[in-house]
Amino acid sequence: MHTKTLKALSNALAAGEVSSQELTRHFLDRIKQLDPGVNSFITVTEEQALAQAKAADEQRVAGNATALTGVPIAHKDIFCTRGVKTSCASKMLDNFIAPYNATVVEKMNDAGIVTLGKTNMDEFAMGSSNETSFYGPVKNPWNTDCVPGGSSGGSAAAVAARLAPAATGTDTGGSIRQPASLCGITGLKPTYGRVSRWGMIAFASSLDQAGPMTQTAEDAALLMNAMAGFDPKDSTSTDIEVPDYTADLNKPLDGLRIGLPKEFFEDGLDAGVGQVVQEAIALYEKLGATLVDIELPNTHLSIPAYYVVAPAEASSNLSRFDGVRFGYRCKDPLDLEDLYKRSRGEGFGEEVKRRIMIGTYALSAGYYDAYYLKAQKVRRLIKNDFDEAFKNVDVIMGPTSPNAGFKLGEKASDPVSMYLSDIYTISVNMAGLPGISIPAGLSNSLPVGLQIIGNYFDEARLLNVAHRYQQETDWHAQVPAAFV
Amino acid sequence: MALDKEDVTKIAHLARLQVADSEIEATTERLSSILGLIEQLEAAPTDGVEPMAHPTDAVQRLREDVVTETNHRDEYQQIAPATEGGLYLVPKVIE
């Protein structure tokens, strides 16, 4: 049952082959039995899940079921969930019970989806390995000595280990796609503004975007139908119509023009990863696509620009955690300044403090033009590269990450080497484009993801292109041996 | 640009973060290496380039000037570290 896709589970529920309560209990049992070795959940909401499942079963009997009524999923612990701890994997929010639901959570509840629990992540979504969590690192189900990627590492590992059929994630610089790649699952980062950010704990507001993490592109399409849409409560939400993302999944790929940026296949790309990606691209050629060599000449500037924009916005967003209204407060503060400094100094982990300080410095008097304004100009150059490329191609393909899952601890002491592992994903966030990572093979027994980047609001095409590949291959159906 | 310990102490103060004396040196080193990465921006030709704040250049939406928020004070204060009479408590600021 646990190896079935969301789509198959939805069919099984509709056919009455299984009830939501049976399904939910099955996944809760798996989490109890197997998650201690993976650490993908921070909170399991057993009681609430079973109540939601019971309500879903009743809804079905009453004839009011949607396609997703009764399917269980997990939410990244960055989404506020009413009455449930929402920690963002930080000591700062270890005691935080959210008083409201994020719009994404609300929409999924309305669709009848059951929440199994909240998944582990890098603290405040700052990391690419899930090692910065206050609750300890997540292990990659394919090899528990390796990282699952980050920051949505708990969501990726939970889906890969089939502890949940699907999960939500967020992606600021690659945090959905990179862990999806390292764990062998499908992860979609939608266009900036497509999915509401309301109730999603803010990291870098001009980059953050939520999306689905699933076994297949078809499942991602089903979840997008529930997640996407305009939200007046998110000031940067885009008010354009939401298509049925499942409608075009089977469209043939004849004549599809695939852009291959030369910058994505240069030094720094692991040879095994490169080979898997080349084989995937060759399959697309067989499916009728044509390959076009393109250039994204400012790719090398995306990481430096990101490490100005994201920390600057984070330093501002995270100023709300001050020990006054919610979250961690230090013991016996001497005065107000001591209260702020020690609550924040003790409540935040090392990486979060580093980024707050970088951002504070970049925004401080005398440095704004040299750092933040300069980075915003470079951001325009990166976007212009993509605009130019999309004049001649329909999608862009390349690796999601330069490497497969690396060893726990390998990059933990060198922040800059960790930052470089997001080289192929960050430019997509800088431009605000949608991107998807799909499993394309194994290198040294670890999963490798193919990244497909689309034009603005072209998620349906990305899902179509991904789905056709998954009709021809079975990488997305492979389960790590210990979790079959 | 390499930072020195004094810079880091000042930045930590601006960010209202306590950084223990024993951590200043390692923090200085790591922040300097991140700034080294960021410095690659200097070489980018950006004369006449419009800074980009939003991917689709959307502007702030306006709405009718009416009350939309409902009162959740009691609920929100339940998760506060210290409150009294509907107010959030902090150490005394004015003598």
Chai-1 contact restraints between the chains, C-beta under 6 A:
chainA,res_idxA,chainB,res_idxB,connection_type,confidence,min_distance_angstrom,max_distance_angstrom,comment,restraint_id
A,I97,B,I79,contact,1.0,0.0,6.0,A-B,restraint_1
A,P99,B,E75,contact,1.0,0.0,6.0,A-B,restraint_2
A,P99,B,Y76,contact,1.0,0.0,6.0,A-B,restraint_3
A,Y192,B,P55,contact,1.0,0.0,6.0,A-B,restraint_4
A,L301,B,A44,contact,1.0,0.0,6.0,A-B,restraint_5
A,P304,B,L37,contact,1.0,0.0,6.0,A-B,restraint_6
A,P304,B,I38,contact,1.0,0.0,6.0,A-B,restraint_7
A,P304,B,Q40,contact,1.0,0.0,6.0,A-B,restraint_8
A,P304,B,L41,contact,1.0,0.0,6.0,A-B,restraint_9
A,Y307,B,I38,contact,1.0,0.0,6.0,A-B,restraint_10
A,V308,B,I38,contact,1.0,0.0,6.0,A-B,restraint_11
A,V324,B,Y88,contact,1.0,0.0,6.0,A-B,restraint_12
A,V324,B,V90,contact,1.0,0.0,6.0,A-B,restraint_13
A,R325,B,A80,contact,1.0,0.0,6.0,A-B,restraint_14
A,R325,B,Y88,contact,1.0,0.0,6.0,A-B,restraint_15
A,F326,B,I79,contact,1.0,0.0,6.0,A-B,restraint_16
A,F326,B,A80,contact,1.0,0.0,6.0,A-B,restraint_17
A,R329,B,P81,contact,1.0,0.0,6.0,A-B,restraint_18
A,P333,B,P91,contact,1.0,0.0,6.0,A-B,restraint_19
A,D335,B,P91,contact,1.0,0.0,6.0,A-B,restraint_20
A,L336,B,V90,contact,1.0,0.0,6.0,A-B,restraint_21
A,L336,B,P91,contact,1.0,0.0,6.0,A-B,restraint_22
A,L336,B,V93,contact,1.0,0.0,6.0,A-B,restraint_23
A,L339,B,P91,contact,1.0,0.0,6.0,A-B,restraint_24
A,Y340,B,R16,contact,1.0,0.0,6.0,A-B,restraint_25
A,K341,B,R16,contact,1.0,0.0,6.0,A-B,restraint_26
A,K341,B,Q18,contact,1.0,0.0,6.0,A-B,restraint_27
A,R342,B,Q18,contact,1.0,0.0,6.0,A-B,restraint_28
A,R344,B,R16,contact,1.0,0.0,6.0,A-B,restraint_29
A,R344,B,L17,contact,1.0,0.0,6.0,A-B,restraint_30
A,G345,B,L17,contact,1.0,0.0,6.0,A-B,restraint_31
A,G345,B,Q18,contact,1.0,0.0,6.0,A-B,restraint_32
A,K353,B,L17,contact,1.0,0.0,6.0,A-B,restraint_33
A,I356,B,A15,contact,1.0,0.0,6.0,A-B,restraint_34
A,M357,B,I11,contact,1.0,0.0,6.0,A-B,restraint_35
A,M357,B,A15,contact,1.0,0.0,6.0,A-B,restraint_36
A,M357,B,L31,contact,1.0,0.0,6.0,A-B,restraint_37
A,I358,B,I34,contact,1.0,0.0,6.0,A-B,restraint_38
A,T360,B,I11,contact,1.0,0.0,6.0,A-B,restraint_39
A,T360,B,L14,contact,1.0,0.0,6.0,A-B,restraint_40
A,T360,B,A15,contact,1.0,0.0,6.0,A-B,restraint_41
A,Y361,B,I11,contact,1.0,0.0,6.0,A-B,restraint_42
A,L373,B,P51,contact,1.0,0.0,6.0,A-B,restraint_43
A,K374,B,L41,contact,1.0,0.0,6.0,A-B,restraint_44
A,Q376,B,P51,contact,1.0,0.0,6.0,A-B,restraint_45
A,Q376,B,M52,contact,1.0,0.0,6.0,A-B,restraint_46
A,K377,B,T46,contact,1.0,0.0,6.0,A-B,restraint_47
A,K377,B,V49,contact,1.0,0.0,6.0,A-B,restraint_48
A,K377,B,P51,contact,1.0,0.0,6.0,A-B,restraint_49
A,V378,B,L41,contact,1.0,0.0,6.0,A-B,restraint_50
A,V378,B,A44,contact,1.0,0.0,6.0,A-B,restraint_51
A,R379,B,M52,contact,1.0,0.0,6.0,A-B,restraint_52
A,R380,B,V49,contact,1.0,0.0,6.0,A-B,restraint_53
A,R380,B,E50,contact,1.0,0.0,6.0,A-B,restraint_54
A,R380,B,M52,contact,1.0,0.0,6.0,A-B,restraint_55
A,P415,B,R30,contact,1.0,0.0,6.0,A-B,restraint_56
A,V416,B,S33,contact,1.0,0.0,6.0,A-B,restraint_57
A,V416,B,L37,contact,1.0,0.0,6.0,A-B,restraint_58
A,G432,B,P55,contact,1.0,0.0,6.0,A-B,restraint_59
